[in-house]
Every structure is written in structure tokens, then in C-alpha cells.
Amino acid sequence: MSANHLTASCDRVASREARNILTTGLLPAVRQLGVEFAPSCPLHPDHDHLLRHERAKQPATQWQWRCGECGKIFKSEHYLDLHLERRHNDTLPAASDGTCLADYCDILRCPSWIGSLRHKAEHRSACRPAMLEARRALCQHVMHDCFVASAIGVDLHHVFERMDERYCHALSCAGRQRIRDGLEPSERTTALAADGSHTGYYAVAGLLFLALGVLYASLLVWFGDTRGDAVAEGLRARRGRQRRSRGGGWLPRLFRGDSAGCWED
């Protein structure tokens, strides 16, 4: 396959989703297990056919993108993608050395692939077990050969079993149905690390609840003090009015026998 044909047939949006899953999800997670991508792995960044074009995309402003190859400005990432495909194919590696990451979206569960799968479910597309079995065999082959130990004492067979369970087992008719029903997450890498990997999450959640409790208690104390001051001020004002009403004016004093001073002059 020529490089031009691979570039034209490779879905850039799906490849971008797969690349994001690999770089922000799968790779950091497996590093916690003590492994790295093998240089021969098709998912290794060195084999990402469109990676150079992705790195050549530079945000110019909030609404514009600049081509890092020639400096031209485009109003959207989509138009920059088209420009790179039409004008800068010669900067991409040979097809024999490249991998279109979009081809692995069913294994990595890219968001666009899941959306397409659920759309097909509305048309009652029949499941093809033989095709899925072939994809599962490919997935197992990739997961078996893609990782090398980066630390002493790493059990690569254990790593493979976890990869197989989380990515390859869903490549079946039952697994596809679970994805359609929303029972399988789109990208399950956060649980790949050891059981203690959630400790930080629970610690942060506990601190947040503690902070909310302190804030709530402070508001209650402040509200109680404010209300108490207002009540005390109201009582003082009421007592002042009562004293003025009892002692003020000549008519009340007249009936109490205090009128002498009023009529003497």
C-alpha cells in the first residue's frame, strides 16, 4: 500500500481518538504495571502514520489553526486536516512503516466507533461471530507482543491476562451488545493499576467532604450570630418604644395625676 493511499483511507478523527486513548489512558496505566510499548508494537508512537501531521497542527488563536509545515492559517482543525492531506503527504512515513490507529478503534473503543455501533443497532445489523473471532485473535496477538518489562520481576503473562480481559473479551456478540447497552465503559484503563490505585481519589474526596462540612458549620455559626444580634437589637428597640409610650405625652400623665407641672405657669 502506498503512503498516499494509506493517508487518504485513514480516518483522522478516529485516529486522533485512538491516539488520545493510548497516550492519556493505556500507556500511563500499563507503566504502573512496570511495562512499556515494545518498539515493534503497531501501537507504538513511532509507527503512528499521522503523528507528524498531528504535531504540525498549531493553535493560532481561539478559532484558528496554523500549519506547522508551511505557516498557513485555517479557520478550523478540519480544514487544516484537509490541507495537510492534500499538500503535505510527502512528510509522512512510508506505508510499510505506518499504522493507521483508526484501525484499532474497535479494540480501544473510540467514542466515534461506539456511536457508530449504537447507530447500527437501530437498524438491527446481525452480529458476525467469525469476524469478531478474527478481531479477538488480532487483539490477543497485539496485547501479547506489544509490551516489554521496564522493571525487574514484572510478570508479563499477568499483564497480558489483564489486557486480554479488558480489551479482547469484548470482541464477541455478547460483548458488542453490552457496549450498545452502555454496560461497558468506552475506555477502561483507570482500573489497570494495582488495587491501591484509587487511594488518591478517596483521599481527595474525603478532603472535599471535610471542607464542605467546615464551610457549612461556619455558615451556621455566622447565621446564628447574625440572627441573635438582630433579635437583641429588636428587643432593645421594642423596650425603648414601650418606655417612650409609658412616659411620653401630656394626656397619659394627666390620667396618672402627673399634670400639675403642665398647668402651672
SULJO-V688384 format. One record per residue. N is the residue number from 1. RES is the residue in one letter. PHI is phi in whole degrees, 0 to 359 (999 if undefined). OMEGA is omega in whole degrees, -180 to 180 (* if undefined). BURIAL is b if it has 24 or more other C-alpha atoms within 12 Angstrom, else e. Layout:
n=[N/N]
res=[RES/RES]
phi=[PHI/PHI]
omega=[OMEGA/OMEGA]
burial=[BURIAL/BURIAL]
This chain:
n=[1/2/3/4/5/6/7/8/9/10/11/12/13/14/15/16/17/18/19/20/21/22/23/24/25/26/27/28/29/30/31/32/33/34/35/36/37/38/39/40/41/42/43/44/45/46/47/48/49/50/51/52/53/54/55/56/57/58/59/60/61/62/63/64/65/66/67/68/69/70/71/72/73/74/75/76/77/78/79/80/81/82/83/84/85/86/87/88/89/90/91/92/93/94/95/96/97/98/99/100/101/102/103/104/105/106/107/108/109/110/111/112/113/114/115/116/117/118/119/120/121/122/123/124/125/126/127/128/129/130/131/132/133/134/135/136/137/138/139/140/141/142/143/144/145/146/147/148/149/150/151/152/153/154/155/156/157/158/159/160/161/162/163/164/165/166/167/168/169/170/171/172/173/174/175/176/177/178/179/180/181/182/183/184/185/186/187/188/189/190/191/192/193/194/195/196/197/198/199/200/201/202/203/204/205/206/207/208/209/210/211/212/213/214/215/216/217/218/219/220/221/222/223/224/225/226/227/228/229/230/231/232/233/234/235/236/237/238/239/240/241/242/243/244/245/246/247/248/249/250/251/252/253/254/255/256/257/258/259/260/261/262/263/264/265]
res=[M/S/A/N/H/L/T/A/S/C/D/R/V/A/S/R/E/A/R/N/I/L/T/T/G/L/L/P/A/V/R/Q/L/G/V/E/F/A/P/S/C/P/L/H/P/D/H/D/H/L/L/R/H/E/R/A/K/Q/P/A/T/Q/W/Q/W/R/C/G/E/C/G/K/I/F/K/S/E/H/Y/L/D/L/H/L/E/R/R/H/N/D/T/L/P/A/A/S/D/G/T/C/L/A/D/Y/C/D/I/L/R/C/P/S/W/I/G/S/L/R/H/K/A/E/H/R/S/A/C/R/P/A/M/L/E/A/R/R/A/L/C/Q/H/V/M/H/D/C/F/V/A/S/A/I/G/V/D/L/H/H/V/F/E/R/M/D/E/R/Y/C/H/A/L/S/C/A/G/R/Q/R/I/R/D/G/L/E/P/S/E/R/T/T/A/L/A/A/D/G/S/H/T/G/Y/Y/A/V/A/G/L/L/F/L/A/L/G/V/L/Y/A/S/L/L/V/W/F/G/D/T/R/G/D/A/V/A/E/G/L/R/A/R/R/G/R/Q/R/R/S/R/G/G/G/W/L/P/R/L/F/R/G/D/S/A/G/C/W/E/D]
phi=[999/285/296/297/292/297/296/291/270/273/288/289/294/295/297/295/296/296/298/295/297/293/279/254/240/294/297/300/291/288/296/291/270/88/230/227/293/288/303/276/293/296/271/295/304/295/256/290/299/261/298/297/295/295/288/276/269/240/297/272/222/296/240/228/234/248/280/286/275/230/88/290/255/229/278/204/295/299/292/292/302/298/297/297/292/276/252/231/296/291/272/272/289/295/299/294/256/247/236/275/297/299/293/250/292/289/281/275/64/295/304/292/292/297/300/294/297/289/293/294/297/294/263/54/291/285/281/244/301/295/295/293/296/294/293/293/297/297/300/295/296/296/293/284/257/272/238/234/290/251/217/286/86/284/270/294/295/296/298/300/300/290/297/298/294/272/241/272/296/285/275/206/298/295/295/297/294/295/293/299/277/77/270/244/299/290/209/255/240/292/262/285/286/295/299/278/292/267/301/299/298/293/295/296/298/297/296/296/297/296/297/296/295/296/297/296/296/298/296/296/297/297/294/294/296/297/293/297/297/294/294/297/297/296/295/297/295/292/294/297/293/295/294/293/289/280/255/263/91/278/292/297/293/299/286/270/86/258/266/299/295/283/260/268/194]
omega=[179/179/-180/-179/178/180/-177/-176/-176/180/-176/-179/179/177/179/178/179/179/179/178/-179/-172/-177/-178/-172/-175/177/-178/-178/175/177/176/176/179/177/172/174/180/-179/-177/179/179/179/-179/180/-179/-180/-172/-175/-173/-179/178/178/180/179/-179/-176/175/179/175/179/-176/-176/179/179/175/180/179/-176/176/-179/-178/180/-174/178/178/180/-179/175/175/180/180/-180/-180/-175/-170/-172/177/-177/179/-178/-180/177/-177/-178/-180/-173/176/171/-175/178/179/-179/-177/178/177/-177/179/177/180/-180/178/178/178/178/180/180/176/178/180/179/179/176/178/-177/177/180/-175/-177/179/-180/177/177/178/178/177/177/180/-180/178/-180/-177/180/-172/-170/-172/175/-178/176/178/-179/176/180/178/-178/178/177/178/179/-180/-180/177/-180/-179/-172/-177/-172/-178/-179/-179/178/180/179/179/178/-180/178/178/178/-178/179/-179/178/177/-179/-177/-173/179/-175/-179/-177/-178/-178/-175/-179/-175/-179/-178/180/179/-179/179/179/179/178/178/179/178/179/179/178/179/178/179/180/179/179/178/179/179/-180/-179/180/178/-180/-180/179/177/-180/179/180/178/178/179/179/179/-179/179/178/179/179/179/179/-179/179/-174/-174/175/-178/-177/177/179/179/-179/178/-179/-179/-171/-174/-178/-177/-174/-179/176/*]
burial=[e/e/b/b/e/b/b/e/e/b/b/b/b/b/b/b/b/b/b/b/b/b/e/e/b/b/b/e/b/b/b/b/b/b/b/b/b/e/e/e/b/b/b/b/b/e/b/b/b/b/b/b/b/b/e/b/b/b/e/e/e/e/e/e/b/b/b/b/b/e/e/e/b/b/e/e/b/e/e/b/b/e/b/b/b/e/e/b/b/e/b/b/b/e/b/e/b/b/b/b/b/b/b/b/b/b/b/b/b/b/b/e/b/b/e/e/b/e/e/e/e/e/e/e/e/e/e/e/e/e/e/b/e/e/b/b/e/b/b/b/e/b/b/b/b/b/b/b/b/e/e/e/e/e/e/b/e/e/b/b/e/b/b/b/e/b/b/b/b/b/b/b/b/e/b/b/e/e/b/b/e/e/e/e/e/b/b/b/b/b/e/b/b/e/e/e/e/e/e/e/e/e/e/e/e/e/e/e/e/e/e/e/e/e/e/e/e/e/e/e/e/e/e/e/e/e/e/e/e/e/e/e/e/e/e/e/e/e/e/e/e/e/e/e/e/e/e/e/e/e/e/e/e/e/e/e/e/e/e/e/e/e/e/e/e]
